[in-house]
Structure formats: C-alpha cells, structure tokens
Amino acid sequence: MQNRMMITGAGSGLGREIALRWACEGWRLALSDVGEEGLKQTLAMVREAGGSGFIQRCDVRDYSQLVALAQACETQFGGIDVIVNNAGVASGGFFAELSLEDWDWQIAINLMGVVKGCKAFLPLLEQSKGRIINIASMAALMQGPAMSNYNVAKAGVVALSESLLVELRQLDIGVHVVCPSFFQTNLLDSFRGPTPAMKAQVGKLLESSPISAADIAEYIWQQVARGQFMILPHEQGRLAWHLKQHDPQALYDEMASMAEKMRAKARPGQS
Ligand SMILES: NC(=O)c1ccc[n+]([C@@H]2O[C@H](COP(=O)([O-])OP(=O)(O)OC[C@H]3O[C@@H](n4cnc5c(N)ncnc54)[C@H](O)[C@@H]3O)[C@@H](O)[C@H]2O)c1
C-alpha cells in the first residue's frame, strides 16, 4: 500500500493544501520548507485532518539538504511513495530590466530545486515504484509578458517532467506535472523584480483566481488517481492551452498586446 509522501514548500499555500488533501486519506507526510513556523502549522493541520508525519527544514537550492531529507524519509517511513516538488518563488519584470542575478535566483529555486528533488529521491522511488508530482505553472505553456525568468524556469519543469515520464516508465515510476494559472497564496511575499508596480499587478492576478489552493489540491488528487500526466486545474488555462496548440500565433498576438498594456501601467506617463 502506498501512503508516504514528501512535499517541498509545505509550509504555505499549495504545498500545505496538498498535504491536507492526502492527510484526509491517512497518508504519512514528510513536510519540508525553508520556513519552520509554517511547517509546524501545516503538521498540526495534517494531524487534525487524519494524517501524520514529520517536518524538516530544507532549502531546495542545496542538494545536500534534499539528500538528508531523503535519508530522513528512509529512517522514519522506510522509504517514500510520492514526492511533490512544489517549493517556488515569484518574479516579474520585463526582460530588459531583469538582472542576471534575478535569473540565477529564479532558476536556482524554481527549476534546479525540482531537478535536485527528483535526483535526491530517485533511489527511494525506484524501490517503491513511486510517483513524482512536479508543480510547474501555466506560465510554462503561455509565456505571459514581464515574467521571462519565471516562464523559462517553469517551462524547464515541464520539459524535465516530460523527459522523466519517458525515461522512468521502464522503472514503473509515474510522473505528473501541474500547471495552474494564478491563485491566491503567500507567493507574492517571495516576489523579486525590478519594479514595485509589477508586484502590484501580480498581486491583482493572484486575487482574481476563481479557484482556491484547496480546490487545486483536490483537482490534483483526482487527476493523479486517473493517471493524468499534464494537470491543468484552471478551466481558463485548459482553454488557453487548447487555443495555443491549435493557433499559436493568436496566442502570441494576445500576449503581445497584454505586454503593451502592462508596460503602459508599469510606466505611467511614458506610454
Ligand atoms: N500562486 C500561484 O498563482 C501559482 C500559480 C502557478 C504555479 N504556482 C506554483 O505553486 C508552487 C507553490 O506556490 P504557492 O503559490 O503555494 O506559494 P507560497 O509562497 O504560499 O508557498 C511556497 C512555499 O515555498 C517555500 N520556499 C520558497 N523558497 C524555497 C526554497 N528555496 N526551498 C524550500 N522552500 C522554499 C516558501 O517558504 C513557501 O512556504 C510554486 O512552485 C509556485 O510557482 C503558484
């Protein structure tokens, strides 16, 4: 019976809600994050929901911390069945204004954090014939304006997941990638970008979501049970992805006009 899950970024937002959804089914959870306060709260909520587990501080930029987390899963649970590479940060800004440090920071957490998570846990997943759930974003598929470093990091997560899907099938390891549109969490707290106006615009997009992090966790639960590889929780996202596959130019035109509007808002008086 498979019932052991590891989640990165479990101290807040979607990571916490995924923990709670699986806790409802009685799973044992290895909860990790850079923030320990949030982790303690998540563990208390997990216990109330019917799950159990442990917390361990882990910065996904540091491979040795992920290896130590895998070792803790082996010691405490005897292995792991599902890993969720969820930890992530927000960024924004037009390409011309983003610094190379902005790029390094974004790629180190949102892309390399996932690469390192998969690599550190692969030996345990081989033993259990487990599953990987990577949290990407609709940004991976749509390349919205003024977030090129985030788009590239998340597109990398999708490409990594597709690569693992085909490579790991022979080992009976399942792979899923989740691409949500914006939804309300604490993601804005981690925002890094050259202009404060951009942060405010991202904040409005997060608030505009018709569905919550809990709804998304529920959708992930259902789609993973169905064996769905690419999981798109927002209806608008599914429609946009369909449009892009059939008429990519229409999508690029739409994104270009959105970029113009954003530039005008970010730089009042200069448009
Ligand atoms: N909220 C959205 O609109 C949205 C949309 C699409 C995808 N996502 C993705 O969902 C995932 C979860 O984000 P969220 O919206 O729940 O945000 P959140 O900020 O509420 O949660 C993210 C968690 O990741 C942790 N974290 C940040 N850097 C870390 C690091 N280096 N190592 C370990 N943990 C770290 C944070 O402490 C936080 O607890 C992210 O990968 C994000 O990119 C979010």
The ligand as an SDF file (V2000), in Angstrom:
LIG
                    3D

 44 48  0  0  0  0  0  0  0  0999 V2000
    0.0220   31.0300   -6.5400 N   0  0  0  0  0  0  0  0  0  0  0  0
    0.0080   30.9980   -7.8630 C   0  0  0  0  0  0  0  0  0  0  0  0
   -0.6630   31.8180   -8.5150 O   0  0  0  0  0  0  0  0  0  0  0  0
    0.7690   29.9360   -8.6010 C   0  0  0  0  0  0  0  0  0  0  0  0
    0.4620   29.7210   -9.9470 C   0  0  0  0  0  0  0  0  0  0  0  0
    1.1570   28.7350  -10.6430 C   0  0  0  0  0  0  0  0  0  0  0  0
    2.1280   27.9790  -10.0030 C   0  0  0  0  0  0  0  0  0  0  0  0
    2.4140   28.2300   -8.7020 N   0  0  0  0  0  0  0  0  0  0  0  0
    3.4580   27.4290   -8.0600 C   0  0  0  0  0  0  0  0  0  0  0  0
    2.9410   26.7530   -6.9520 O   0  0  0  0  0  0  0  0  0  0  0  0
    4.0170   26.4500   -6.0530 C   0  0  0  0  0  0  0  0  0  0  0  0
    3.6020   26.7960   -4.6210 C   0  0  0  0  0  0  0  0  0  0  0  0
    3.4740   28.2030   -4.5260 O   0  0  0  0  0  0  0  0  0  0  0  0
    2.3280   28.9030   -3.6670 P   0  0  0  0  0  0  0  0  0  0  0  0
    1.5310   29.7090   -4.6090 O   0  0  0  0  0  0  0  0  0  0  0  0
    1.6780   27.9280   -2.7750 O   0  0  0  0  0  0  0  0  0  0  0  0
    3.2240   29.9770   -2.8580 O   0  0  0  0  0  0  0  0  0  0  0  0
    3.5710   30.1160   -1.3080 P   0  0  0  0  0  0  0  0  0  0  0  0
    4.5610   31.2330   -1.2480 O   0  0  0  0  0  0  0  0  0  0  0  0
    2.3390   30.2250   -0.4990 O   0  0  0  0  0  0  0  0  0  0  0  0
    4.3100   28.7330   -0.9880 O   0  0  0  0  0  0  0  0  0  0  0  0
    5.5950   28.4460   -1.4730 C   0  0  0  0  0  0  0  0  0  0  0  0
    6.4240   27.8190   -0.3700 C   0  0  0  0  0  0  0  0  0  0  0  0
    7.7350   27.5310   -0.9040 O   0  0  0  0  0  0  0  0  0  0  0  0
    8.6800   27.8480    0.1000 C   0  0  0  0  0  0  0  0  0  0  0  0
   10.0020   28.1120   -0.4880 N   0  0  0  0  0  0  0  0  0  0  0  0
   10.4240   29.2190   -1.1530 C   0  0  0  0  0  0  0  0  0  0  0  0
   11.7150   29.1030   -1.4910 N   0  0  0  0  0  0  0  0  0  0  0  0
   12.1140   27.8930   -1.0280 C   0  0  0  0  0  0  0  0  0  0  0  0
   13.3490   27.2050   -1.0660 C   0  0  0  0  0  0  0  0  0  0  0  0
   14.4460   27.7390   -1.6310 N   0  0  0  0  0  0  0  0  0  0  0  0
   13.4100   25.9740   -0.5060 N   0  0  0  0  0  0  0  0  0  0  0  0
   12.3260   25.4340    0.0880 C   0  0  0  0  0  0  0  0  0  0  0  0
   11.1330   26.0440    0.1670 N   0  0  0  0  0  0  0  0  0  0  0  0
   11.0340   27.2660   -0.3860 C   0  0  0  0  0  0  0  0  0  0  0  0
    8.1430   29.0780    0.7950 C   0  0  0  0  0  0  0  0  0  0  0  0
    8.7100   29.2320    2.0840 O   0  0  0  0  0  0  0  0  0  0  0  0
    6.6460   28.7650    0.8250 C   0  0  0  0  0  0  0  0  0  0  0  0
    6.2710   28.1190    2.0250 O   0  0  0  0  0  0  0  0  0  0  0  0
    5.2390   27.2400   -6.5710 C   0  0  0  0  0  0  0  0  0  0  0  0
    6.0890   26.3700   -7.2870 O   0  0  0  0  0  0  0  0  0  0  0  0
    4.6070   28.2590   -7.4990 C   0  0  0  0  0  0  0  0  0  0  0  0
    5.4940   28.6910   -8.5050 O   0  0  0  0  0  0  0  0  0  0  0  0
    1.7530   29.1670   -7.9790 C   0  0  0  0  0  0  0  0  0  0  0  0
  1  2  1  0
  2  3  2  0
  2  4  1  0
  4  5  1  0
  4 44  2  0
  5  6  2  0
  6  7  1  0
  7  8  2  0
  8  9  1  0
  8 44  1  0
  9 10  1  0
  9 42  1  0
 10 11  1  0
 11 12  1  0
 11 40  1  0
 12 13  1  0
 13 14  1  0
 14 15  2  0
 14 16  1  0
 14 17  1  0
 17 18  1  0
 18 19  2  0
 18 20  1  0
 18 21  1  0
 21 22  1  0
 22 23  1  0
 23 24  1  0
 23 38  1  0
 24 25  1  0
 25 26  1  0
 25 36  1  0
 26 27  1  0
 26 35  1  0
 27 28  2  0
 28 29  1  0
 29 30  1  0
 29 35  2  0
 30 31  1  0
 30 32  2  0
 32 33  1  0
 33 34  2  0
 34 35  1  0
 36 37  1  0
 36 38  1  0
 38 39  1  0
 40 41  1  0
 40 42  1  0
 42 43  1  0
M  CHG  2   8   1  16  -1
M  END
$$$$
